[in-house]
Amino acid sequence: MSEGGQTGQQDAAGADAGVALPGIAPAGLAISTAASVREAASALLRGLAGCGRSADAVAWTDHGELLFEPPEGGSAARRQAAIAAFSGRPLSGPDAPDTRLLPPGAADAGAVLLAPHGALARLEPGPSRLLALAGQRLAELFAFQRLHASVKDLEQAEQLQHALFAIADMAASDRDMQSLLRGLHQIIGRLMYAENFYIALYSPERDTLRFIYFVDQMDGEMYDPDQEIPAAQMRGSLTLGLIRHGRAVRGPSEEIMDLLGLPPEHGIGTPSVDFMGVPMQRDGQIYGALVVQSYQEGVSYTQSDCAVLSFVAEHVLNAVERKRGQEELEQRVAERTRELAVANAQLQEQIAERERAAHLQATLYKLAELSNTEARDEDFYRSIHQAVGELIDAENFYIGLVSPDGQDLQIPYTVDAAGDERRDRPLGRGLSEYVLRLGRTLLIDDAGVRELVARGEMDAAHHASRTPAVCWLGAPLLGSDGVMGLVVVQSYRPELVYSRDDAELLTFVAHQIANSVQRRRHAEALRNLNAELEQRVQVRTRELRREIAVREQVEAQLKHQVMHDPLTGLPNRLYLRDRLERALSSQQRNPEQSFALLYLDVDRFKLFNDSLGHLAGDAVLREVSRRLLDCVRGPDIVARLSGDEFAILLEEGAQPGTAVKIAQRIQARMQAPLPVGEREVQASVSIGIAISHDRYLAIDEILHDADVALYRAKSTGRQRFVLFDESQQTAAMNVLELELALRNALHAGEFVPYFQPIVRMDDRSTLGYEALIRWQHPVRGLLGPGEFLPVAEESGLIEAIDWHMYRLACTAGAPLVAKGGFISINISPRHFQYEDFDQRLLELLRETGFAPERLRIEVTEGTLLGDPDAVARILERLQAAGVSAALDDFGTGYSSLSYVHRFPLKKIKIDRSFIRDLGQENAQRSLAIIHAVLSLARSLDMSVVAEGVETEAQRQALLEIGCQRAQGFLFGRPQPAAYWLEPDGKA
């Protein structure tokens, strides 16, 4: 070829390029702005066509599916060529189409350009630029698709995870099968379009299908979920074909039938626009199918939906089979339960009847027992309410009784949740009166009450004044003389309706209530009936115990009874001694293994017994026992020794630290009030602690030391704990020595009387003397009463010392009152325990020749509390004999004015605690109290003596408010009688 020819060809090519280049710009712009792969492929094909290069199609993959642009360009040959190009092994041969990967390179290619054979050879710069631009744009679009797919896959994975969790939760819940299936439908509906959804179970053994759940817009009620359909009747069923096929299918129902080889004329149900079904299988065996379908154009399913449904299908099968297994198990259990119920019906009836009889008998016994109590009417009827409430619901309850004259209806007790007040009223036309007239139990609802109003049996105004009851049940109380009242329960709640059985039960109980009321009015007859009933209950109880007891239980019970306290259930003294023996032996073998013994005593327990009764005292002991158990550890032993005495053995822990902690815990725990019946009492305990020591050779020694520490705790104020030490032993010995010395002093005549004057304050003239005891100790000298009287009181010597003192006071004091005046002696509360105290005192006066009218006795408020009736009788007899009485230390006790009015007292002695503040700035309260006492005394014609007057300011303050008599150091200290007989003594 000549040089000129080559130049001509190049010019021609350049001319062609120059012509093509202007058409490239629109195509390149279309490619660059394409929003999807299909748009970019279409723009590329148009651009190549505009450049004179023909191309058949562009192919790419989306979620494993091969797509073409144009869509109709996906022939079998082109599909094969595209797959070969993607795999890096393009087809060759004269008939093979040209392929070009976009972008170039098999690793990164996301699309392939298909063109006729040779059409893509030696491309001009324009088409090459279009291919490069298309490759770049497609790479961007594929990257965006991958990102979008990743996000969508993550969202779908999260949804799928939530769905699986939800399926597992529902499978483990107590939902029934249909509720579970509806829940599964809702879960799948959140993953894909599932307006038409069903689950079919296949039985390989029976070759049957059962559509356990079927929701369809077109064929909604086609299948019964409990019906098993033989496969022979489902030859044209897509579901059966899917199960036989064994793999997921997706597409229009006609295409699926063709794929599965099903004859169209045998099709079942309405054809769907898109059908997707997956088999439910396990270990290669198919047990059913999960199907969704769409009847709407434009609503179809993707390969991703098919993958999700296939994944969910196994979990749905697990959930369904688990629920079916649970239901089958429940069914078998229910069948077995029914069999057992039938087999044991007679026995259960007997047991139920016995329990009902025992419960009823116990309740009736309670009702019968109530009539023996001396409780108030309100407490009596409240107890009846509680007893009835154990048998039937009695949140609204009242009792009505016909008055003795038969004119009124008395309401002694009522409890009403609606707040209706029921008071005594004349008999009228109310519902209660209707039952009284009817004479039998009435069970009625609000409609029945309105009917009674309409018939005139009830007064309409009375009915309107009450809150309407949903259900009303009343039973008459039938006595020996006819209907004596009624008992009523009622309900304001629709869910609480009484039955005929309740009516029969209340009728039966009403008889017992009537009997209880009558027996309450006839106490003697009631006690006889109660005794008989109690005996029958005890006999029946013993019979039942013999029936259910076994020999081992009897032996264990006997052993427990020997070693435990029957009231509290705690170990007793025998058990404690056994454990102490072992603890002491262990400590003797191993000195480092220490233990501690806590000795406890309930403070003022006798007061609880005397004031509240022995039952209340038993309740206090049980509650104390429970609290002691709360305060100790597992291995510790809490025992009741006797009465209100307890002991705690601590064998573990460092001592004495552990013992102190336990004692502090007990003291803190006892701060809370103790419930005793319907009241609360405040109790405390005193604690003595003895720690193990090598000096202990026998358990009685440590018991004795713990007892000594307990005595020390009680003597120092109670409600505390004391650790035993040698000084306490010494103190205990000192008490014993002092007690012996008191006995010797009584026999040796070492007690002497001292006298303190009682004066008129205006002129300081002496009115009388108070005799006070002193002990002329041969070694310690003169001792005041505070140093020996507590021991005398504790040892019981106080009575002998008192009588000795009374005789000395009368003998030595006679000269002091020879010309007038009186001698006062203090009387211990112990003396009033003897009914003949006044006779003995008057006999002593006769023996000493002391005139009774010259003697005054002084008693404290505590003395009057002991036995008020006995004290009053003794004081009245003494007053009749001329011996008058004075109330000493007034204001330090209960200071009840009833004492002044009830007892024959002639004088009140105001305690020194009120006198101490007089003459100071804070004396107004004391002055007010003293003024009140003076007013009271003047109104009762009694004299008042102020004790403890020590200053002139106190004397002036008392004179200003009208107090004339006083006693105190200001006027004279206690002295022997001889002192006051001297000229300077003012006797």
Secondary structure, 3 states (H helix, E strand, C coil): CCHHHHHHHHHHHHHHHHHHHHHHHHHHHHHHCCCCHHHHHHHHHHHHHHCCCCCCEEEEEECCEEEEECHHHCCHHHHHHHHHHHCCCCCCCCCCCEEEEECCCCCCCCEEEEECCCCCCCCCHHHHHHHHHHHHHHHHHHHHHHHHHHHHHHHHHHHHHHHHHHHHHHHHCCCCHHHHHHHHHHHHHHHCCCCEEEEEEEECCCCEEEEEEEECCCCCCCCCCCCCEEHHHHCCCHHHHHHHHCCCEEECHHHHHHHHCCCHHHCCCCCCCEEEEEEEEECCEEEEEEEEEECCCCCCCCHHHHHHHHHHHHHHHHHHHHHHHHHHHHHHHHHHHHHHHHHCHHHHHHHHHHHHHHHHHHHHHHHHHHCCCCCCHHHHHHHHHHHHHCCCCCCCEEEEEECCCCCEEEEEEEECCCCCCCCCEECCCCHHHHHHHHCCCEEEEHHHHHHHHHHCCCCHHHHHCCCCCCEEEEEEEEECCEEEEEEEEEECCCCCCCCHHHHHHHHHHHHHHHHHHHHHHCHHHHHHHHHHHHHHHHHHHHHHHHHHCCHHHHHHHHHHHHHECCCCCCECHHHHHHHHHHHHHHHHHCCCCCCEEEEEEECCHHHHHHHHCHHHHHHHHHHHHHHHHHHCCCCCEEEEEECCEEEEEECCCCCCHHHHHHHHHHHHHCCCCEEECCEEECCCEEEEEEECCCCCCCHHHHHHHHHHHHHHHHHCCCCCEEECCHHHHHHHHHHHHHHHHHHHHHHHCCEEEEEEEEEECCCCEEEEEEEEEEEEECCCEEECHHHCHHHHHHHCCHHHHHHHHHHHHHHHHCHHHCCCCCEEEECCHHHHHCCCHHHHHHHHHHHHCCCHHHEEEEECHHHHHHCHHHHHHHHHHHHHCCCEEEEEEECCCCCCHHHHHHCCCCEEEECHHHHCCCCCCCCHHHHHHHHHHHHHHHHCCCEEEEECCCCHHHHHHHHHCCCCEEECCCCCCCECHHHHHCHHHCC
